[in-house]
């Protein structure tokens, strides 16, 4: 979080502040950016058989691309609606599943969730100059899962007496489409700040997921997502 804030401040400081949106202006912003995402809680390793055994969720990187349409309602307030394609998900810390005769070490697990997002935002300008402005942005975002994919490396061991013997044939990397594991719809609250200079816009948001990610886990595990995008304003 600190790095993202420093990046935003550095970008602002590197630009000589010398247009701002006026009441009634409608602007289209194509956007491209980078995001990091994870889940809000630890994940049960075997939710049906051993729900108390958990593994930690870790940030993974992705990208965001799309466009937003903004209307300046008053001199200081505005509203926007967008359509964004975003790759999200999470990495998981390594974990082990063990039976009396067999053991599976799961490593480098990550899920990649491909969402189509519809953010509806309100903007409040908190600082304005001749050609620049900083605004506080908040709203609600509806997401639809297009596809979900998981991948991991599994090391399998068979028990021989008191010794675990590697099963090289059963071990290896695996990946596959797992869309049915995840909820199709997603609701979140985006909050953040945007800096606009002339036609360029730098936007930082934190998306707080409100709805469950998984179909098969009772825990209310939600998405958490930081997004940094750059946009270019086209007056309509």
Buried (B, 14 or more C-beta within 10 A) or exposed (E): EEEBEEEBEEBBEEBEBEBBBEEEBEBBBBBEBBBBBBBBBBBBBEBEEEEEBBBBBBEBEBBBEBBBBBBBBEEBEBBBBBEBEBBBBBBBBBBBBEEEEBBBBBBEBBBBBBBBBBBBBBBEBEEBEEBBBBBBBEBBBBBEBBEBBBBBBBBBBEBEEEEBEEBEEEBEEEEEEBBEBBBEEBBBEBBBBBBBBEBBBBBBBBBBBBBBBBEEBEBEBBBBBBBBBBBBBEEE
